[in-house]
Amino acid sequence: MLTLNDDERALKEGVESFAEGELRPQIKPFVDAHQFPEKLVAQFSALGFMGTAYEPEYDGGGLGARGSAIVAESLSVIEPGFAAIYLCNSAPMTVISRYGSPELKREWLAPLCRGEMIASFGVTEPHGGSDVASIKTRAVDDGNCWVLNGSKVFSTNAGTPLHGLSTVVAVTDPDKGPKGLSTFVVPVGTEGFRVGKAGHKTGWRIAPSVELFFEDCRIPKRFLVGELGDGLKQILTTLSLGRILVAAAALGLSRKAFNLARDYGRGRTVGGRPIFDNQGLTFPLADAMTQIHAAELMIRNAACLADAGKPFRTESSMAKLFASELAGRVADTAVQVHGGYGMFEEYEVSGLLGEAKVLQIVEGTSEVQRLLIARELTAS
Ligand SMILES: Cc1cc2nc3c(=O)[nH]c(=O)nc-3n(C[C@H](O)[C@H](O)[C@H](O)COP(=O)(O)OP(=O)(O)OC[C@H]3O[C@@H](n4cnc5c(N)ncnc54)[C@H](O)[C@@H]3O)c2cc1C
């Protein structure tokens, strides 16, 4: 199952070459300054990697969830925040690709695949992201347009110089509850669409996560994505696919933490003895090696199911839960192996716990994944 086909191997080599050749030598000042690396993102996008998963007829790479998991993992091994920019761009692309009309895809998916702009996903609202059905942002049909009012939080990639659009979920029929939600494309520059300021986060430092505001924001009717009232269905599928990418980013982060721990531990002696003579340090790394392999299998399995059009939601939740919690454990072990040095920002390992924590929250927290998996117990 882990054997890559020729296209996947070429993709992996291409992304790794960008990550090693461009990201590794250039990214640290951006991370330290919490700054979006505009030129690097533009360079990566121009290589066509943003479109890896999507239809070739809209200038995508046609490699589905398996391909995009390879991209997310390979970026995260070098810089988890860069993987964040990729996977947060993928969510709005997925919703347009899966549900948009051919016209909408030509207008928005194709330029996103070609890397001419990036997008942000607008689902979470200030009063609680874990219950996506409780969205309050309102879209009213005024005959010619949809008129949006409301706000979103944590919308990653928005407000950057490359930001071209957000996909936004809003209530179109308050009487229908979860069946009254719909998704819209809102292009940057639309009157009444405003983006807030980015705060400093302890993970995903180069990927700004900001508020979106809609004040009598009028958008053309054709920017409705798919069918009216299908918003919740669209979010659930998009989030399930997104969780495969978050899991893959967590796998990349686990590998990064493992490599740093291994390299430091091999060279460190204390009192004249190598620290790796102590099984207290090597056993957690043996567990990490084992569980990294398990995570890789789970992610590949979920991606294969998704690409084959088979049910994959529970597998994607399990992969996301397992891989993101694993990333936290391996990051913790890696800091411990470094002793006091692991607490200093000069050491790359010091920031990895924050990176792992983000992955346990985005696209549904660990608790939400457990709720979704546990639902299988009661499903008839
Ligand atoms: C860095 C970052 C980037 C993000 N990017 C985006 C983005 O691009 N687009 C977007 O739309 N959103 C984005 N999000 C939002 C993210 O998906 C939400 O933060 C997440 O879904 C949790 O929602 P919340 O923060 O409102 O927490 P809450 O929903 O308030 O949850 C708080 C705590 O309560 C727990 N909890 C809530 N309900 C239950 C329950 N029923 N059972 C058990 N425990 C429960 C949660 O697990 C959590 O621990 C981002 C978040 C972060 C941190």
The ligand as a MOL file (V3000), in Angstrom:
LIG
                    3D

  0  0  0     0  0            999 V3000
M  V30 BEGIN CTAB
M  V30 COUNTS 53 58 0 0 0
M  V30 BEGIN ATOM
M  V30 1 C -4.1730 28.0290 13.7680 0
M  V30 2 C -5.6050 27.8040 13.4090 0
M  V30 3 C -6.0010 27.8980 12.0820 0
M  V30 4 C -7.3370 27.7250 11.7260 0
M  V30 5 N -7.7180 27.8850 10.4230 0
M  V30 6 C -9.0440 27.8770 10.1090 0
M  V30 7 C -9.4910 28.1920 8.7820 0
M  V30 8 O -8.6810 28.4380 7.8850 0
M  V30 9 N -10.8270 28.2290 8.5400 0
M  V30 10 C -11.7540 27.9620 9.5060 0
M  V30 11 O -12.9460 28.0120 9.2240 0
M  V30 12 N -11.3590 27.6330 10.7700 0
M  V30 13 C -10.0380 27.5990 11.0970 0
M  V30 14 N -9.6300 27.2870 12.3690 0
M  V30 15 C -10.6430 27.0150 13.3680 0
M  V30 16 C -10.6080 25.6040 13.9520 0
M  V30 17 O -11.1480 24.6890 13.0430 0
M  V30 18 C -11.3480 25.6890 15.2950 0
M  V30 19 O -10.4820 26.3820 16.1870 0
M  V30 20 C -11.7210 24.3450 15.8660 0
M  V30 21 O -12.7060 23.7280 15.0670 0
M  V30 22 C -12.2460 24.4820 17.3000 0
M  V30 23 O -13.2100 25.4890 17.4060 0
M  V30 24 P -13.0520 26.5980 18.5570 0
M  V30 25 O -11.6700 27.1260 18.5010 0
M  V30 26 O -14.1660 27.5570 18.4350 0
M  V30 27 O -13.1580 25.7710 19.9100 0
M  V30 28 P -14.5510 25.3930 20.7040 0
M  V30 29 O -15.5210 24.8600 19.7300 0
M  V30 30 O -14.9400 26.5750 21.5140 0
M  V30 31 O -14.0320 24.2510 21.6450 0
M  V30 32 C -13.3270 24.5190 22.8700 0
M  V30 33 C -12.9940 23.1850 23.5220 0
M  V30 34 O -14.2030 22.4650 23.8060 0
M  V30 35 C -14.1610 21.1710 23.2350 0
M  V30 36 N -15.5130 20.7840 22.8130 0
M  V30 37 C -16.4050 21.5470 22.1190 0
M  V30 38 N -17.5380 20.8400 21.8830 0
M  V30 39 C -17.3420 19.6090 22.4370 0
M  V30 40 C -18.1360 18.4200 22.5310 0
M  V30 41 N -19.3650 18.3610 21.9830 0
M  V30 42 N -17.6020 17.3520 23.1580 0
M  V30 43 C -16.3660 17.3970 23.6960 0
M  V30 44 N -15.5720 18.5030 23.6650 0
M  V30 45 C -16.0470 19.5720 23.0270 0
M  V30 46 C -13.2270 21.2900 22.0490 0
M  V30 47 O -12.6780 20.0440 21.6860 0
M  V30 48 C -12.1780 22.2520 22.6080 0
M  V30 49 O -11.2590 21.5310 23.3610 0
M  V30 50 C -8.2940 27.4270 12.7300 0
M  V30 51 C -7.8780 27.3030 14.0590 0
M  V30 52 C -6.5570 27.4910 14.4080 0
M  V30 53 C -6.1500 27.3520 15.8440 0
M  V30 END ATOM
M  V30 BEGIN BOND
M  V30 1 1 1 2
M  V30 2 1 2 3
M  V30 3 2 2 52
M  V30 4 2 3 4
M  V30 5 1 4 5
M  V30 6 1 4 50
M  V30 7 2 5 6
M  V30 8 1 6 7
M  V30 9 1 6 13
M  V30 10 2 7 8
M  V30 11 1 7 9
M  V30 12 1 9 10
M  V30 13 2 10 11
M  V30 14 1 10 12
M  V30 15 2 12 13
M  V30 16 1 13 14
M  V30 17 1 14 15
M  V30 18 1 14 50
M  V30 19 1 15 16
M  V30 20 1 16 17
M  V30 21 1 16 18
M  V30 22 1 18 19
M  V30 23 1 18 20
M  V30 24 1 20 21
M  V30 25 1 20 22
M  V30 26 1 22 23
M  V30 27 1 23 24
M  V30 28 2 24 25
M  V30 29 1 24 26
M  V30 30 1 24 27
M  V30 31 1 27 28
M  V30 32 2 28 29
M  V30 33 1 28 30
M  V30 34 1 28 31
M  V30 35 1 31 32
M  V30 36 1 32 33
M  V30 37 1 33 34
M  V30 38 1 33 48
M  V30 39 1 34 35
M  V30 40 1 35 36
M  V30 41 1 35 46
M  V30 42 1 36 37
M  V30 43 1 36 45
M  V30 44 2 37 38
M  V30 45 1 38 39
M  V30 46 1 39 40
M  V30 47 2 39 45
M  V30 48 1 40 41
M  V30 49 2 40 42
M  V30 50 1 42 43
M  V30 51 2 43 44
M  V30 52 1 44 45
M  V30 53 1 46 47
M  V30 54 1 46 48
M  V30 55 1 48 49
M  V30 56 2 50 51
M  V30 57 1 51 52
M  V30 58 1 52 53
M  V30 END BOND
M  V30 END CTAB
M  END
